[in-house]
Amino acid sequence: MPSWTRKDLLSIAELDAQEIQLLLDTAASFKQAGTRGVKKHDDLRGRTLVNLFVEPSTRTRISFELAALRLSADVINISADSSSLTKGETLKDTAKNIEALEADIIVLRHQSAGAPLFLARRLSCSVINAGDGAHAHPTQALLDVFTIRERLGRVAGLHVVIIGDILFSRVARSNIWTLLKLGARVTLVGPSTLVPRSFERMGVRVERDLDSVLPTANVVNLLRIQHERQRREYFPSLGEYTALFGLTKQRAARLPDDCLIMHPGPINRGVEIDSEVADSGRSVILDQVTNGLAVRMAALFLCAGCDPARIEEPDFDR
């Protein structure tokens, strides 16, 4: 089994395929242990994790908190409105004070791209990126790919279609890096204002006609419209967006029977996806949430310097 030598998890772009596979395999081991009734592990007993969420979150913060508790770590949650950041303290000073209190891991969500890297270069404790601006969200991409691999048995050779607001999406960027490094083929679909052809430099294909790509898709990943990150309107109306790029019941009928339907949440029902499609048997949206726990356990475990050889190997074919 390859080793993990990083104290931080900042972006998928800096990882190689072996490191990604190690994260996925470690997560699979934790999930398998959970199915056997082993939900609590002692690997991080005596360690302290601080969730520093300068930008609001529900799913990601709770997922990291549960992951740390499953590993027996102590957990402190800090939001921007309850921290000294509201009094003018800098992010660096806030983080330095947290580290001075002997925190071992800081999980940071921040509205500014590069904030986790900024802290990682200045702190001795581990820093895990829980989303920074429109730049990266590594654990979301890992749980997405984990779900794909678990359901379809592989990632290499699959055709993954990502639909929607790519321009403002850290999830899309992290997914693109992860999928390409593991050998998938990626097509981006959306209006030209939100999916510029400049993304093709990453090695993906950009299409405008959603209906033409659906019949060959193995996975469809729908992205929420990022209103909070847009400075102006990028399409005339939500109704027009849905008409052209929404996964309606009629469009879903074009998909192969075994195609997975994904969404990182929260869902705008009736905009990116019809409720009936979101709740259908092909939807793995709740599986993504479940798998996020195992993936974040793996990220905490490895960044804390724990030995992955101590966990049983997953028993499915990679």
C-alpha positions as CSV (number, residue, x, y, z in Angstrom):
1,M,0.0,0.0,0.0
2,P,1.4,3.5,-0.9
3,S,2.2,5.8,2.0
4,W,0.7,9.2,2.8
5,T,3.3,11.9,3.5
6,R,1.2,15.1,3.6
7,K,0.1,16.9,6.7
8,D,-2.5,18.8,4.8
9,L,-5.3,18.2,2.3
10,L,-5.7,21.4,0.3
11,S,-6.7,20.4,-3.3
12,I,-6.9,17.5,-5.6
13,A,-4.7,19.2,-8.2
14,E,-1.6,18.6,-6.0
15,L,-2.4,14.9,-5.5
16,D,-1.3,12.1,-7.8
17,A,-3.5,9.1,-8.7
18,Q,-1.9,6.8,-6.1
19,E,-2.7,9.3,-3.3
20,I,-6.3,9.6,-4.5
21,Q,-6.6,5.8,-4.5
22,L,-5.1,5.6,-1.0
23,L,-7.7,8.1,0.3
24,L,-10.5,6.1,-1.4
25,D,-9.3,2.7,-0.2
26,T,-8.9,4.1,3.4
27,A,-12.5,5.4,3.2
28,A,-13.7,2.1,1.9
29,S,-12.1,0.3,4.8
30,F,-13.8,2.6,7.3
31,K,-17.1,2.1,5.6
32,Q,-16.7,-1.6,5.6
33,A,-15.9,-1.5,9.3
34,G,-19.1,0.4,9.9
35,T,-21.2,-2.2,8.1
36,R,-19.7,-4.8,10.6
37,G,-20.8,-2.6,13.5
38,V,-17.4,-1.1,14.2
39,K,-18.4,2.6,14.1
40,K,-15.9,3.9,16.7
41,H,-12.2,3.9,16.3
42,D,-9.5,5.1,18.7
43,D,-7.0,6.4,16.1
44,L,-7.4,10.1,17.0
45,R,-8.0,9.7,20.7
46,G,-6.3,12.7,22.5
47,R,-6.2,14.8,19.3
48,T,-8.2,18.0,18.8
49,L,-10.0,19.0,15.6
50,V,-11.2,22.6,15.1
51,N,-13.9,23.2,12.5
52,L,-13.2,26.8,11.5
53,F,-16.1,27.7,9.2
54,V,-15.8,31.3,8.1
55,E,-18.3,30.6,5.4
56,P,-21.6,28.9,6.4
57,S,-22.2,25.2,5.9
58,T,-24.4,22.4,7.3
59,R,-23.5,19.2,5.5
60,T,-19.7,19.6,5.4
61,R,-19.3,20.8,8.9
62,I,-21.5,18.1,10.4
63,S,-19.8,15.4,8.3
64,F,-16.3,16.5,9.5
65,E,-17.6,16.7,13.1
66,L,-19.1,13.2,12.9
67,A,-15.9,11.8,11.2
68,A,-13.7,13.2,14.0
69,L,-16.0,11.8,16.7
70,R,-16.0,8.4,15.0
71,L,-12.1,8.5,15.3
72,S,-12.4,9.5,19.0
73,A,-11.1,13.1,18.5
74,D,-12.2,16.1,20.5
75,V,-14.1,18.6,18.3
76,I,-14.5,22.3,18.6
77,N,-16.8,24.2,16.1
78,I,-16.1,27.9,15.4
79,S,-18.1,30.0,13.0
80,A,-17.2,33.5,11.7
81,D,-19.9,35.3,13.7
82,S,-18.8,33.7,17.0
83,S,-15.1,34.3,16.5
84,S,-12.7,37.3,17.0
85,L,-12.8,37.7,13.2
86,T,-15.8,39.9,13.8
87,K,-13.6,42.2,15.9
88,G,-11.0,42.7,13.2
89,E,-8.6,39.8,14.0
90,T,-6.9,38.4,11.0
91,L,-7.4,34.8,9.8
92,K,-3.7,34.2,10.5
93,D,-3.9,35.4,14.1
94,T,-7.1,33.4,14.7
95,A,-5.5,30.3,13.4
96,K,-2.3,30.9,15.3
97,N,-4.2,31.2,18.6
98,I,-6.1,28.0,17.8
99,E,-2.8,26.2,17.2
100,A,-1.4,27.7,20.5
101,L,-4.2,25.9,22.3
102,E,-2.7,22.7,20.9
103,A,-5.2,21.9,18.1
104,D,-4.0,19.1,15.9
105,I,-6.2,19.6,12.8
106,I,-8.0,22.7,11.5
107,V,-10.7,22.2,9.0
108,L,-11.2,25.5,7.2
109,R,-14.0,26.7,5.0
110,H,-13.5,30.2,3.7
111,Q,-14.9,32.4,1.0
112,S,-11.5,33.4,-0.3
113,A,-9.6,31.0,-2.7
114,G,-6.2,30.1,-1.3
115,A,-7.1,30.7,2.4
116,P,-6.3,27.0,3.4
117,L,-2.9,27.1,1.6
118,F,-2.2,30.5,3.3
119,L,-2.7,28.9,6.7
120,A,-1.0,25.6,5.9
121,R,2.2,27.4,5.1
122,R,2.1,29.2,8.5
123,L,1.0,26.4,10.8
124,S,2.5,23.2,12.1
125,C,-0.8,21.6,12.7
126,S,-2.7,19.9,9.8
127,V,-5.1,22.0,7.6
128,I,-7.9,20.4,5.6
129,N,-9.7,22.4,3.0
130,A,-13.5,22.2,3.4
131,G,-14.1,24.6,0.5
132,D,-12.3,27.9,-0.4
133,G,-14.2,30.3,-2.7
134,A,-14.6,28.9,-6.2
135,H,-11.2,27.2,-6.0
136,A,-11.4,23.7,-4.5
137,H,-13.5,21.3,-2.3
138,P,-11.3,18.1,-2.2
139,T,-13.4,16.0,0.1
140,Q,-16.6,16.6,-1.9
141,A,-14.8,15.4,-5.1
142,L,-13.4,12.4,-3.2
143,L,-16.8,11.4,-1.9
144,D,-18.3,11.8,-5.4
145,V,-15.7,9.6,-6.9
146,F,-16.0,7.1,-4.0
147,T,-19.7,6.8,-4.8
148,I,-19.1,6.3,-8.5
149,R,-16.4,3.6,-7.8
150,E,-18.6,1.9,-5.2
151,R,-21.7,1.7,-7.5
152,L,-20.0,1.1,-10.9
153,G,-16.9,-0.7,-9.8
154,R,-14.5,1.6,-11.6
155,V,-13.8,5.2,-12.6
156,A,-11.4,4.7,-15.6
157,G,-13.2,4.8,-18.9
158,L,-16.5,6.2,-17.6
159,H,-18.2,9.2,-19.2
160,V,-19.1,11.7,-16.5
161,V,-21.2,14.7,-17.5
162,I,-21.1,17.7,-15.1
163,I,-24.0,20.2,-15.7
164,G,-24.5,23.8,-14.6
165,D,-22.6,26.5,-12.9
166,I,-19.0,25.4,-13.5
167,L,-17.5,28.9,-13.4
168,F,-18.3,29.5,-9.7
169,S,-18.1,25.9,-8.6
170,R,-15.2,24.6,-6.5
171,V,-16.9,21.2,-6.6
172,A,-16.7,21.1,-10.4
173,R,-13.0,22.0,-10.4
174,S,-12.1,19.4,-7.8
175,N,-14.2,16.7,-9.5
176,I,-12.6,17.5,-12.9
177,W,-9.1,16.9,-11.4
178,T,-10.1,13.8,-9.6
179,L,-11.9,12.2,-12.5
180,L,-9.2,12.9,-15.1
181,K,-6.4,11.6,-12.8
182,L,-8.4,8.4,-12.4
183,G,-9.0,8.0,-16.2
184,A,-12.6,9.1,-16.7
185,R,-13.8,11.2,-19.6
186,V,-15.5,14.4,-18.6
187,T,-18.0,16.6,-20.5
188,L,-19.2,20.0,-19.1
189,V,-22.6,21.3,-20.1
190,G,-24.1,24.7,-19.5
191,P,-24.5,28.2,-20.8
192,S,-21.4,29.9,-22.3
193,T,-21.4,32.4,-19.5
194,L,-21.1,29.7,-16.8
195,V,-19.1,27.1,-18.8
196,P,-16.6,29.0,-20.9
197,R,-14.5,27.0,-23.4
198,S,-11.4,27.9,-21.4
199,F,-12.2,24.8,-19.3
200,E,-11.2,22.7,-22.2
201,R,-7.6,23.5,-21.3
202,M,-8.1,21.2,-18.3
203,G,-8.6,18.2,-20.7
204,V,-12.5,18.2,-20.7
205,R,-15.0,18.7,-23.4
206,V,-17.5,21.6,-23.3
207,E,-21.0,21.1,-24.9
208,R,-24.1,23.4,-25.0
209,D,-26.6,20.7,-26.1
210,L,-27.5,18.7,-23.0
211,D,-29.8,16.3,-24.9
212,S,-26.9,15.2,-27.2
213,V,-24.6,14.0,-24.4
214,L,-27.1,12.2,-22.1
215,P,-27.4,8.9,-24.0
216,T,-23.7,8.2,-23.5
217,A,-23.4,9.3,-19.9
218,N,-22.4,6.8,-17.1
219,V,-22.7,9.6,-14.5
220,V,-24.6,12.9,-14.5
221,N,-23.5,15.3,-11.8
222,L,-25.7,18.4,-11.4
223,L,-24.5,21.6,-9.8
224,R,-26.4,24.2,-7.9
225,I,-26.6,27.7,-9.3
226,Q,-24.1,29.6,-7.1
227,H,-26.1,32.8,-6.6
228,E,-23.9,33.9,-3.6
229,R,-20.8,33.9,-5.8
230,Q,-22.2,35.6,-8.8
231,R,-21.7,39.3,-9.2
232,R,-24.4,39.7,-11.9
233,E,-26.9,37.7,-13.8
234,Y,-25.3,35.0,-16.1
235,F,-28.6,33.9,-17.7
236,P,-31.9,35.6,-18.3
237,S,-34.0,33.6,-15.8
238,L,-34.2,30.3,-13.8
239,G,-37.0,29.2,-16.1
240,E,-34.8,29.5,-19.2
241,Y,-32.0,27.8,-17.4
242,T,-34.2,24.8,-16.5
243,A,-35.6,24.6,-20.0
244,L,-32.1,24.3,-21.5
245,F,-30.1,22.6,-18.8
246,G,-32.4,21.1,-16.1
247,L,-32.6,17.4,-15.7
248,T,-36.3,17.0,-16.2
249,K,-38.2,13.7,-16.2
250,Q,-38.3,13.8,-20.0
251,R,-34.5,14.3,-20.2
252,A,-33.8,11.6,-17.6
253,A,-35.5,9.2,-20.0
254,R,-32.6,9.7,-22.4
255,L,-30.1,8.4,-19.9
256,P,-28.9,4.7,-19.9
257,D,-30.6,2.6,-17.3
258,D,-27.5,2.2,-15.2
259,C,-26.5,5.9,-15.3
260,L,-26.0,7.5,-11.8
261,I,-27.5,10.8,-11.0
262,M,-25.6,13.0,-8.5
263,H,-25.8,16.4,-6.8
264,P,-23.5,17.8,-4.1
265,G,-26.5,19.7,-2.5
266,P,-28.3,21.6,-1.5
267,I,-30.7,20.9,-4.3
268,N,-32.8,23.6,-6.0
269,R,-35.7,21.3,-6.9
270,G,-37.3,22.2,-10.1
271,V,-34.3,24.1,-11.3
272,E,-31.3,21.8,-11.8
273,I,-33.4,18.7,-11.4
274,D,-37.0,17.6,-11.1
275,S,-38.0,16.2,-7.7
276,E,-39.1,12.9,-9.2
277,V,-35.7,12.5,-10.8
278,A,-33.9,13.5,-7.6
279,D,-35.8,10.8,-5.7
280,S,-35.6,8.1,-8.3
281,G,-33.7,4.8,-8.0
282,R,-30.9,6.1,-10.1
283,S,-30.2,8.9,-7.8
284,V,-27.2,8.5,-5.4
285,I,-27.5,11.9,-3.8
286,L,-28.1,10.5,-0.3
287,D,-25.3,7.9,-0.9
288,Q,-23.0,10.8,-1.5
289,V,-23.8,12.2,2.0
290,T,-23.3,8.8,3.6
291,N,-20.0,8.3,1.9
292,G,-18.8,11.7,2.9
293,L,-18.5,10.5,6.4
294,A,-16.1,7.7,5.4
295,V,-14.1,9.9,3.1
296,R,-13.6,12.6,5.8
297,M,-12.6,9.9,8.3
298,A,-9.9,8.9,5.8
299,A,-8.7,12.4,5.3
300,L,-8.5,13.1,9.0
301,F,-6.8,9.7,9.6
302,L,-4.2,10.2,7.0
303,C,-3.4,13.8,7.6
304,A,-3.0,13.0,11.3
305,G,-0.1,10.6,10.3
306,C,-1.9,7.4,11.0
307,D,-0.8,4.2,9.2
308,P,-3.3,3.0,6.6
309,A,-1.8,-0.5,6.8
310,R,-3.6,-0.8,10.1
311,I,-7.0,-0.8,8.4
312,E,-8.2,-3.8,6.5
313,E,-8.1,-3.6,2.7
314,P,-11.5,-3.2,1.0
315,D,-12.7,-6.4,-0.6
316,F,-14.0,-5.1,-3.9
317,D,-12.0,-4.9,-7.1
318,R,-10.4,-1.5,-7.8
